[in-house]
Amino acid sequence: MADNKTQVTGVSADDFIAALEHPVRRQDGLRLRALMAELTGQEPEMWGPTIVGFGTVHYKYATGREGDTAAVGFSPRKASLSLYGLTNAPESAALLERLGKHKTGAGCLYINKLSDVDEAVLAELISIGYRYGTTVLHSR
């Protein structure tokens, strides 16, 4: 069975964020880094070349495929910020209705910039997503 392509790299997440060319992406990356670290109690790790992750979840599918992934994280992509692990918990749906301008798809939450969303609601999504990932998903 093939290994998960997205693994912890050992590259500094802070250096990655500092090197972002777009000033809004860099500022939003710094804020997300601080917020996720505060809410999860974890330091960031780079997962692959572009995902800043917090905490680790071991997953195993019915097919037998298994691996590790970040419990929550983000990637400051060119088109939008991609946030991971925030839409899986049952409580997420109600919070997403109050979040502000966003899109979802393929298990990701996409926002153009942090100023488009309610940061208090985003903080709830991060906390719930982390707790769900590290307790409910981890215990399966």
C-alpha positions in Angstrom: 0.0 0.0 0.0 1.3 3.5 -0.9 2.4 5.9 1.8 0.6 9.1 2.4 2.2 11.7 0.3 1.6 14.5 2.7 3.9 13.9 5.7 5.7 16.1 8.3 8.7 17.6 6.6 10.7 19.2 9.4 10.7 22.6 7.6 9.9 25.6 9.8 6.3 26.7 9.6 7.3 30.2 10.7 9.9 30.4 7.9 7.3 29.2 5.4 4.7 31.8 6.5 7.4 34.6 6.6 8.3 33.8 3.0 4.8 34.2 1.6 4.9 36.9 -1.1 1.4 38.2 -0.8 1.1 40.5 2.2 -2.5 39.6 3.1 -1.7 35.9 2.9 1.3 36.4 5.1 -0.7 38.4 7.7 -3.5 35.9 7.6 -1.0 33.0 7.9 0.6 34.7 11.0 -2.8 35.1 12.6 -4.0 31.6 11.8 -0.7 30.2 13.1 -1.2 32.1 16.4 -4.9 31.2 16.7 -4.4 27.5 16.0 -1.4 27.2 18.3 -3.4 28.9 21.1 -6.5 26.9 20.7 -4.8 23.5 20.1 -1.9 23.9 22.5 0.3 22.5 19.7 3.2 24.0 17.8 2.9 24.1 14.0 4.5 21.5 11.7 4.8 21.6 8.0 2.9 18.8 6.3 4.2 18.6 2.8 5.5 21.8 1.2 2.4 24.0 1.9 0.2 22.8 4.8 0.8 24.2 8.3 -0.7 21.6 10.7 -1.4 21.3 14.4 -1.6 18.0 16.2 -1.7 14.6 14.5 -4.6 12.2 13.8 -4.1 8.6 12.8 -6.8 7.4 10.4 -7.7 4.0 9.1 -10.3 3.4 6.3 -12.4 0.3 5.9 -10.2 -0.5 2.9 -7.2 -1.0 5.2 -5.5 2.2 4.1 -4.2 4.1 7.1 -1.8 7.0 8.0 -1.4 10.2 9.9 -2.5 13.7 9.1 -2.8 17.0 10.8 -5.7 17.3 13.2 -6.3 20.9 12.0 -4.3 23.1 9.7 -4.2 25.6 6.9 -2.5 26.4 3.6 -2.3 29.9 2.3 -2.9 29.1 -1.3 -2.9 31.7 -4.1 -6.7 31.7 -4.7 -7.8 31.4 -1.0 -6.9 30.1 2.4 -7.6 26.4 2.7 -8.4 25.2 6.2 -8.4 21.5 7.1 -10.1 19.6 9.8 -12.8 22.2 10.6 -15.8 20.7 8.8 -15.8 17.1 10.1 -17.5 17.5 13.5 -21.3 17.4 13.6 -21.4 20.8 15.3 -19.6 22.4 12.3 -22.6 22.8 10.1 -24.3 25.3 12.4 -21.1 27.3 12.9 -20.5 27.4 9.2 -23.8 29.2 8.7 -22.6 32.0 11.0 -19.0 32.1 9.8 -19.3 34.6 7.0 -18.1 34.5 3.4 -16.6 31.0 2.7 -16.9 27.9 0.5 -16.5 24.2 1.4 -15.5 21.2 -0.6 -13.6 17.9 -0.3 -13.4 18.2 3.5 -11.9 21.7 3.3 -13.0 25.2 4.2 -12.0 27.9 1.8 -11.9 31.6 2.7 -10.5 34.5 0.7 -9.2 36.4 3.7 -9.7 36.4 7.4 -11.5 39.7 7.3 -14.3 38.0 5.4 -15.2 35.8 8.4 -16.2 36.1 12.1 -13.0 35.2 13.9 -14.9 34.1 17.0 -16.9 31.6 15.0 -13.6 30.5 13.2 -12.1 30.0 16.7 -15.0 27.7 17.6 -14.6 25.7 14.4 -10.9 25.3 15.1 -11.5 24.2 18.7 -14.3 21.8 17.8 -12.4 20.5 14.8 -9.3 19.8 16.8 -11.2 18.1 19.7 -13.2 16.0 17.2 -10.1 15.0 15.2 -8.0 14.1 18.3 -10.7 12.3 20.2 -13.5 11.0 18.1 -11.6 10.2 14.9 -8.5 9.1 16.8 -10.5 6.6 18.8 -12.0 4.9 15.7 
